[in-house]
Amino acid sequence: QVRLVESGGGSVQPGGSLRLSCVASGIIFSINDMGWYRQAPGKQRELVAFITSNKKTNYADFVKGRFAITRDNAKNTAYLQMNSLKPEDTAVYYCGTRPGVLHPFGSWGQGTQVTVSS
């Protein structure tokens, strides 16, 4: 059974940084793509970034240049480094996985809250 556990969220001031982690189990991590999504109150879940099994990355325009997604296959963990945080980045951040580009992301974790406020 696939299980994803996110951590690293918290409250920061605008301009601050956080690093989110997503530990995966129940999958062959190295051959799966990993993605970070977020959902703000009253809004739909949206893609933030994903990283493929061969470490190609893709970012939503609203985080380009500020966020970086990485993965450590030895630790079955994906990371999202978030810098220059803005109040509009406030959301619950979810980790998802997919076995390949033809599949949607899924198997969501419980999410981790990120709050950016002065």
MIBA-568719 format. One record per residue: x, y, z of N, C-alpha, C in turn; residue in three letters. Coordinates in steps of 0.05 Angstrom, whole numbers, plus 5000, padded with zeros to 4 digits. Atoms other than C-alpha are relative to their C-alpha. Last residue first. Example, Ala and Ser with C-alpha at 12.3 -4.5 7.8 and 13.67 -1.06 7.14 Angstrom:
498449764999527349795143498550225014SER;501849765000524649105156501850245000ALA;
***
This chain:
498449834983507157815180498650065026SER;501449774990504057215146501950175017SER;498249785003506056605107498550265008VAL;501349744996502555975130502150224998THR;498149785003504555295105498550265002VAL;501049725003500354705128502450194999GLN;498649844979502753995114499350294995THR;499549725004498653485076501550135023GLY;501949854984495652815095500350304997GLN;499550014972499152455038498050175015GLY;499349764985496252364970500649955029TRP;499050124975496251704933500950225019SER;501950104980495452084868501349905025GLY;498950024973498752424809497849915019PHE;500349764983495552254743501549965027PRO;501850034977498451714698499750265015HIS;502850065010501251764628498049975022LEU;501349755010507552114654497249954990VAL;499049915025509551514697498350234989GLY;498050195011508551124761501150094973PRO;501250135023505251714796502249824988ARG;498150165016506452034863498549884977THR;501250215015503352574906502049854984GLY;498250165017505553044961498449784986CYS;500350295001500753554990502149884981TYR;498350125021501754265013499949705001TYR;499150264992496254605053501549884976VAL;501650235009496155325034500849755015ALA;501450134978499356005044498149794990THR;499150284999503556154983498749855023ASP;501750165018499356784973501049714997GLU;502650074987502657085034498349824983PRO;501949795001509357044998497449925014LYS;502850074997515356605009498350255001LEU;501549755007522056834983497049955002SER;498749754992524656114987498250244992ASN;501649765006521155444986501450245011MET;498849764988525354814982498550244991GLN;500849755013520754234964501350225016LEU;499949754985523553554980498950234983TYR;500049765018522352844957499950255018ALA;501049744991524352245000500250214978THR;502950015008525351504989498650265007ASN;501749954976531851595028497049994994LYS;499050174979536651294976498350025025ALA;501050275004532351604921500949815022ASN;497850164990533652304947499049714999ASP;500650264989529252784909502549865008ARG;497850195002529153514892499149735011THR;500750274993524054064880502449824995ILE;498450205013526254794882499149725010ALA;500250274989521855394897501849814984PHE;500249994971523256134885500049735013ARG;498049824989525556204813500050025031GLY;497550025014519155914786502050215011LYS;497850074981513855904840502749994986VAL;500149834976507956254805502249935020PHE;498849735005509755964737500250165026ASP;502149815007508455254761501350284998ALA;501149834980514754844760497650174990TYR;501949825013517454244723498750165022ASN;501849854983523453824740498250184983THR;500849765014527353264706497850145016LYS;499449754988530252804757499650254983LYS;497249935009530352154718500750295007ASN;498250214990524351894759502950064991SER;500450265012520852554745502049805012THR;497450105008520453154790499649724990ILE;499650294999514153554801502849944990PHE;497650095014512354264820500049695000ALA;497949824993506654684848502549934984VAL;497350105002500554354818502050225007LEU;498549935024493954614842502849895001GLU;497250094998488554374889501550064974ARG;499450275008482354784880502949945005GLN;498950035027480855404920500549714994LYS;501949915020476355574979501049984972GLY;502850004993482055535029498250114978PRO;500749784982488655434994497149985006ALA;502849935000490654764964499550225021GLN;500949854977497654574945497150074996ARG;502449845005500954064901499450165024TYR;501149844978507853754903497750164989TRP;501149735005509653194855499150135026GLY;501049884975513852574853499150284994MET;499849714999515152134792498850105026ASP;502549844999516151404806500650304998ASN;501250005027521950964784497450164999ILE;498149905021526551104843498750014972SER;499849715000520951044895501650094975PHE;497250005008519150324881500750294994ILE;499549975029512750414919502949964995ILE;501950165015509950204987500250034970GLY;499650294996513450765024497949864983SER;501850205013514551495010500649725008ALA;498850274998517452055053498049804989VAL;502150205005515452755032501449735000CYS;499050275006519553335059497649824995SER;501950224995518054075059501349744992LEU;499450245017523554595065498049785008ARG;500750264988521555285089500949784981LEU;499650255014523955985074499049775017SER;498750224986522356705093500149744983GLY;497150005006520857295049501549775013GLY;499449965029514057405080503050034996PRO;500549735009514157155152500550024970GLN;497749835006513756425168499150284992VAL;500649725004508855935198502550164997SER;499949824976509855195191499250284992GLY;501649755001510654615143500350165025GLY;498449765005516354125146498550264998GLY;499349854976512753465139501550254992SER;498749735003509353035087500750125028GLU;500149854975508052285094501550264996VAL;498349765002506451875032499650175025LEU;500449814978503851165037502050234996ARG;498549755002502650684980499550185024VAL;501749765000500050005000501850255000GLN;
***
